[in-house]
Amino acid sequence: MTPDQPKPRRNMELALLLVALVIGIGAQVLVGLSVEDEMSRRYWISGGVQVGLALGFHVVLRLRAKYADPFILPIVVTLNGLGVAMIHRLDFTPDYGGVADRQLLWTAVSMVAAAALLIWLKDHRRLRLLTYTSLVVSGILLFLPIVPGLGEEVQGAQVWVSVAGMSFQPGELAKITLAIFFAGYLANNRDLILLAGKKIGPITLPRPQDLAPLFLGWLIAMGVLIVQNDLGNALMFFGLFVAVIYVATSRISWVAIGAVLVAVGAVLAYQFVPHARNRFDIWLDAFNPELYNQLYGSHQLVQGMFGLAHGGLAGTGLGNGNPHMVSLANSDMIISAFGEELGLIGLAAMLLLYLVLFSRYMRAAVGTRDHFGKLLAVSFAVILVLQVFVVVGGITRVIPMTGLVSPFLAAGGSALLANWLIVAIVLLISHASRRPIQSGPMLNTTGAGASGTEDPLRGRHTDSQIAAQRRAPAETAAADSTTEASGGDR
C-alpha cells in the first residue's frame, strides 16, 4: 500500500468500539450497583448482547465497507448503550417497567437490519433508482396513522399505527424515503433548477414544472403531519427540504424563502391548529398554574426543567435522581433524565457526541464523488441535527416543545430502527468517498452510471462501437500520411 492510498482504519474503529462498550455497559452496571446493590445475571446477558451486536456489525464493515468512517459506529454504540442504561434505570420506578428489555430487543433488530442493508445494498447509488418510488412510499407511510382502525392518538398527536397490539410510528421511516426522494430528484434536475427559469433581479426563479414534484412531496408531508398534530416532524421535514435545496443550488435565497414560510406557517398554525396554539402558550407561559394543571399542559415541561436544575453541574449520579417525576421520561424527556443524573457536564458530553456524529455525516457528504451521495448524506446530517435541536430546544424552552425523540437514546423501536438504517447508508457513502478510485461505469456521476446501474447495451454493441471509435483516428492519420507520400492533391 502506497502512502497516498487511503487506509481502512478498522483497527482504530475496533479500539474506539471497545471504549464505547465500556461506557454503555459501565453505565448500566452503575445503575445496578446504585439501585439494586448487586449484579444479577441480566446484566451479564445485556452486556453480552451489546458486545456481540457491536462486534458483529464491525465484522460486517470489515467485509463489506472496510473504508467506511471509523468514528460513526463507536459514537452510535455509545449513545445507544447510554440510552439502554437510562431506560433500565427508569424501569425501577413505579411508572415504568420492562421497557429496557424491549429496547435491547429493538437494538438487536435495528443493528441486524442495518447490517443486512450493508450486505444487500453494496452501493448507495442504487437508491437513486427509487427516487419516485420513495415519494409514493413516503405518502403511504404518512397517511397510515389517519386510516380508521390503524391510527392511535398519543399525547394529542396521531402518529402511531397499532397492529396486533404492537405500535409503530411510520413517520420515522418516512424521513428516510423523503430524503432519498429529495436527493434523487435534485441530483437529476439540478441544472434545470439552476439555469431554466425567469430571472428577477439577482434571483433566478426556477420553472414551476421543475419544482412541482419537490413541492408535491413537501405539501403531502406538511398536510398530513398538520392533520396528525405532529409538529416536530413537520418542522424537521420542512428544514430538510430547505437545507437540501440550498446545498443543491448554493443559493441563499432559498434559506430566506424558507424563513419567510416558517414565519407564515407559525402564524397560521397558531390561528387554526389548536394543538399548535397550546404548544405556543405553554412555551410562552409555562409556569402559569392554569396551563400547568390542564390536560396536555405545561406539567411535563416544568418538571423537566426542575430536573435539569436539580442535576446542576455534576448531576446526582446514575440511580440517585428522580427522573420518573417527568412524564415520558424514557422517551420524549430522556434528555431531562440525563441532565438530572449526569449534570451539565455529562449532558454536554453527550451533545458533543451528536456534534461529532453530525460532522462525520457531513464529512462523508464532502468526500463522495457523486451528487446523489452528497445530497443524501447531507439530508441525513440535517435530520440528525434538527432532531437534537428540536428536542433539546423544546426541553430548555428555546423553542416550543414538540414530539420528536433523541436519536439512539429514547425508547421506541421505530425511531431506533430508522436511525440505524440511516447509519448503514451513511457508512456506505463514506466507504465510497474514502476507498481508492476505481474505473468503471459505477464511477460516473452523470448518465447511465449515475443511478448505480450499468448501461444495458454495454457488452453487446457498445464495446465494439467504442473500439471502432478508438481505431478511427489512427486509420484517418494513416490515410493522410499515405496521401502526403503520394504527392497530396493533384
Secondary structure, DSSP 4 states (H G I P E B T S, - for coil): --TTSPP--HHHHHHHHHHHHHHHHHHHHHHHHHHTSS--HHHHHHHHHHHHHHHHHHHHHHHH-TTS-TTHHHHHHHHHHHHHHHHHHHTTSTT--SHHHHHHHHHHHHHHHHHHHHHHH--GGGGGGGHHHHHHHHHHHHHGGGSTTTEEEETTEEEEEEETTEEE-THHHHHHHHHHHHHHHHHHHHHHHHHSEEEETTEEEEPHHHHHHHHHHHHHHHHHHHHTT-HHHHHHHHHHHHHHHHHHH--THHHHHHHHHHHHHHHHHHHH-HHHHHHHHHHH-TT-HHHHHSTT-SHHHHHHHHHHHHHTTT-S-TTSS-GGGSTTTTTTTHHHHHHHHHHHHHHHHHHHHHHHHHHHHHHHHHH-SSHHHHHHHHHHHHHHHHHHHHHHHHHTTSS---S---TTTSS-HHHHHHHHHHHHHHHHHHHHHHSPP--SGGG-SSGGGGGT---TTTTTTHHHHHHHHHHHHHHHHHHHHHHHHTTS--
